[in-house]
């Protein structure tokens, strides 16, 4: 009899789903990236999104809308609403907390994380008022513009690194659960959930954290406190845009137009935050939460960068227009190249990132 009971318990534990990122079939996946369409090009009025993970060669349209718990994003985030509070650390943070006013003093940072004692996920996104505090849904306010997502399945021992990233960014948590186990595993999480900032005596305002997904994909998290000037791309509204940055050893170009599976839209309809390298020798894609506007100099935030050649190619080929640099004119150290308009047909011979 006891053997039968033991067998039932073992089978039950074996069948228990792992905490982590979920793919479009609801199955475990090491990591994924996604971009949501803006409402003006989407039959679902801004609820459709394209999806990419390590098993793919390019974007795939999600068969389920983003507000569904059967979608990859919905299935992943929905885990936080059914977490076992005795043994799971959970956090949702957003500078634009659902049902409240925007906190302009703290970091311009958005994300969700959930971990048991061994494994979990961390998702960075760009959506204001998301996710809801009680049960999963997608806000109407997040439908109008394009949005970005990056999900990583991670070993729990990376929680200290994630916590340091969040502490420097000065995130605003609105869903939190911190068991004693995770307090010991990653002491910095207590500062994060209690919104403790850096000390006045601190002189370092940035952190770079090396992280590795459960499947072995190495990524880097770059996070800044509001006292440090680091920027990455929402360029609408009253704030002054940073613009393309030319010269100084590395160039940063503003993307103007995007095409995803045949649907095109401009940066005026795009609230996503991502960057892609111009050099195939460094096939990096960075997804984060800081706008490319001067007002963001005084906000915390960051980005996570992943090197994957197929992901890089997918993002790079999605860019159909950007503000480049005039490399034909001679420049010296006192004068940087002037920004010009370019598109995919323009030959890009300048060194850039």
Secondary structure by P-SEA (a helix, b strand, c coil): caaaaaaaaaaaaaaccccccccccccccccccccccccccccccccccccccccccccccccccccccccaaaaaaacccccccccbbbbbbbccccccccccccccccbbbbbcccccbbbbbbccccccccbbbbbcccccbbbbbbbbbccccaaaaaaaaaaaaccccccccccaaaaaaccaaaaaaacccccccccccbbbbbbbcccbbbbbbbbbcccbbbbccccccccccccccccccbbbbbbcccccccccccccccccccccccccccbbbbbbbcccccccccccccccccccaaaaaaaaaaccccccccccccccccccbbbbbbccccccccccc
